[in-house]
Structures are given as C-alpha cells and as structure tokens.
Amino acid sequence: IFHNLLTPGPYERDEVRQINPCPVSTIARGAGDGERLDAAIDITGAWEAPVIEAGRRVTADAVARFVVEDTMTLDEAGPVTQRWNALRPFVETTDGWELPLDGATLRIAPRWSRSRERVARIGLDGAKREIYQLQLEAPAGTHHVLVTQFEVMST
C-alpha cells in the first residue's frame, strides 16, 4: 500500500488534490520501539476548503497489527473517501478487504460505517504497472473519524 489518504467528497471526485507545495510543516510526531508505535500528523495545512481540519494517527501494539485513525472536519456536511493504493487488486471479505502479498496477506478492516466502496483501476505507475485503489466512502457529515484496523497474516 502506498500514497493513501482521506479526501473530501465522494469517490467519483478524482481530481482531489492537496496543496502542493504545502505551506506548513506536515511532519508526523510520535514514539515507538521495535514493536509499538504511536504517531500522529496534523495535515490541515495541506488542504483548502471545504476542509477545516484533517489528521491521521497510527498506533500499533505489534509489528504485524496497526490501526489508522483518519479525521476530517468539513465546513458543511459532505462525504469523505479513504483511498488506499496498491499494485495488486484488493479482495473483498466478510469484514473488510484483503491485499495478497508475496508470502503474506494484508487484512484491512474498516471499523466505521461506509455508504459505498469499490476497487478502481486508476492508472499506471512509472514502471507501467497497474495501480488499484480501494475507495471507501463515509456518509455525509461535518466531522468524520474513520478507524481502520490492519493485520499482516503469513500465508
């Protein structure tokens, strides 16, 4: 999984862009060791309206398990879309999604209500490999808190 983020709007809105170059520092802060992690980043400065506030927190209690908590506050009620990119297609399961890897599987378990979800092919990377995007849309609201659990399982 690479370059993943929470974006304002429905998943059909392809042209969602953060401010680039970003006018403020967006360096994650946190602490951890070889097993545990607690890190957070305020990315409010990377967005224009309708975003009022945005952030991400990543916590882990073991190397193979972690939780991502994305938050976004909008100036008026609307959906937000969590976007996860990968070079392989995501597979839907009963409680979320899986991403097959070499010798392992990444389980993705959203712990929040989704109004819509899909896997889309969004283009090619620099090496001409297909990029797949898991798009998880939250219902309209002004304050969104999306908690997603991840676990790497050996196969």
C-alpha positions as CSV (number, residue, x, y, z in Angstrom):
1,I,0.0,0.0,0.0
2,F,1.4,3.4,-0.9
3,H,0.2,7.1,-1.0
4,N,-3.0,6.6,0.8
5,L,-5.1,9.4,2.2
6,L,-8.6,10.6,3.3
7,T,-10.1,13.1,0.8
8,P,-13.2,15.3,0.9
9,G,-16.0,14.4,-1.3
10,P,-17.4,11.2,-3.0
11,Y,-15.1,8.6,-4.6
12,E,-16.0,9.7,-8.1
13,R,-14.2,13.0,-7.4
14,D,-10.9,12.1,-9.0
15,E,-9.2,15.5,-9.0
16,V,-8.9,15.9,-5.3
17,R,-5.5,17.5,-4.6
18,Q,-3.7,18.6,-1.5
19,I,-1.9,22.0,-1.6
20,N,1.5,21.5,-3.2
21,P,3.9,22.7,-2.1
22,C,2.3,22.6,1.3
23,P,2.6,26.0,3.1
24,V,3.1,24.3,6.6
25,S,5.2,21.6,8.0
26,T,3.5,18.2,7.9
27,I,5.9,16.0,9.8
28,A,4.5,13.2,11.9
29,R,5.3,13.2,15.6
30,G,5.3,10.2,17.9
31,A,7.1,7.5,19.7
32,G,7.7,3.8,19.3
33,D,10.1,0.9,19.5
34,G,10.7,-2.3,17.6
35,E,7.1,-3.5,18.3
36,R,4.9,-0.5,19.3
37,L,4.1,2.8,17.6
38,D,2.0,5.9,18.4
39,A,2.4,8.6,15.8
40,A,0.2,11.4,14.6
41,I,0.2,14.1,11.9
42,D,-1.9,17.3,11.5
43,I,-2.4,17.7,7.8
44,T,-4.9,20.6,8.0
45,G,-2.5,23.0,6.2
46,A,-2.3,20.7,3.2
47,W,-6.0,21.3,2.3
48,E,-8.2,24.1,1.2
49,A,-11.9,24.5,1.7
50,P,-14.1,22.5,2.3
51,V,-11.5,21.0,4.8
52,I,-11.3,22.8,8.2
53,E,-9.2,20.2,10.0
54,A,-7.5,17.0,9.0
55,G,-5.2,14.5,10.7
56,R,-4.0,10.9,10.9
57,R,-2.9,8.8,13.9
58,V,-1.3,5.4,13.5
59,T,-1.0,3.1,16.5
60,A,0.5,-0.4,16.7
61,D,0.8,-2.9,19.6
62,A,2.7,-5.4,17.5
63,V,4.7,-5.4,14.3
64,A,2.0,-7.1,12.2
65,R,-1.0,-5.2,13.6
66,F,-1.8,-1.5,13.4
67,V,-4.7,1.0,13.5
68,V,-5.1,4.1,11.3
69,E,-7.4,6.8,12.6
70,D,-8.2,9.4,10.0
71,T,-10.1,12.6,11.0
72,M,-11.5,15.3,8.8
73,T,-13.8,18.2,9.6
74,L,-15.6,19.9,6.7
75,D,-17.2,23.4,6.5
76,E,-20.5,21.8,5.5
77,A,-21.9,18.3,5.6
78,G,-20.5,16.0,2.9
79,P,-18.9,12.6,2.4
80,V,-15.2,11.8,2.6
81,T,-13.4,9.0,0.9
82,Q,-10.5,6.9,2.2
83,R,-8.2,5.9,-0.6
84,W,-5.7,3.0,-0.4
85,N,-3.4,2.4,-3.4
86,A,-1.6,-0.8,-4.3
87,L,0.0,-2.7,-7.2
88,R,-2.4,-5.6,-6.8
89,P,-6.2,-5.8,-6.7
90,F,-7.9,-5.8,-3.3
91,V,-10.2,-8.7,-2.5
92,E,-13.5,-8.1,-0.6
93,T,-14.1,-10.3,2.5
94,T,-16.9,-10.6,5.0
95,D,-15.5,-7.9,7.3
96,G,-13.4,-5.8,5.0
97,W,-10.7,-6.3,2.4
98,E,-7.5,-8.3,1.8
99,L,-4.5,-7.5,-0.3
100,P,-2.5,-10.5,-1.4
101,L,1.3,-10.0,-1.0
102,D,4.3,-12.3,-1.6
103,G,4.1,-14.7,1.3
104,A,1.5,-12.8,3.3
105,T,-1.9,-11.1,3.1
106,L,-2.8,-7.7,4.5
107,R,-6.2,-7.6,6.1
108,I,-8.0,-4.3,6.1
109,A,-10.9,-4.0,8.4
110,P,-12.7,-0.6,8.5
111,R,-14.5,-0.1,11.8
112,W,-16.7,2.7,10.5
113,S,-19.9,2.9,8.5
114,R,-19.4,3.1,4.8
115,S,-22.0,4.4,2.4
116,R,-20.2,3.0,-0.7
117,E,-17.0,1.1,-1.5
118,R,-15.2,-0.1,-4.6
119,V,-11.9,-1.1,-6.1
120,A,-10.9,1.0,-9.1
121,R,-8.0,0.8,-11.6
122,I,-6.6,4.3,-11.5
123,G,-3.7,4.2,-14.0
124,L,-0.1,3.0,-14.3
125,D,2.9,3.8,-12.2
126,G,6.3,4.8,-13.7
127,A,7.2,1.2,-14.4
128,K,3.9,0.8,-16.3
129,R,2.3,-1.4,-13.6
130,E,-1.5,-1.2,-12.9
131,I,-2.4,0.8,-9.8
132,Y,-5.5,-0.3,-7.9
133,Q,-7.3,1.9,-5.4
134,L,-9.6,0.8,-2.7
135,Q,-12.1,3.6,-2.2
136,L,-14.2,3.6,1.0
137,E,-16.7,6.4,1.2
138,A,-18.2,7.6,4.5
139,P,-21.7,9.0,4.7
140,A,-22.2,12.8,4.6
141,G,-21.3,14.7,7.8
142,T,-19.2,17.6,9.0
143,H,-16.9,15.7,11.4
144,H,-15.5,12.3,10.3
145,V,-13.5,9.9,12.4
146,L,-12.5,6.7,10.4
147,V,-10.8,3.9,12.3
148,T,-9.3,1.1,10.2
149,Q,-7.5,-1.9,11.5
150,F,-4.7,-3.6,9.6
151,E,-3.1,-7.0,10.1
152,V,-0.4,-8.8,8.1
153,M,-1.0,-12.5,8.0
154,S,1.6,-15.0,6.9
155,T,0.4,-17.4,4.1
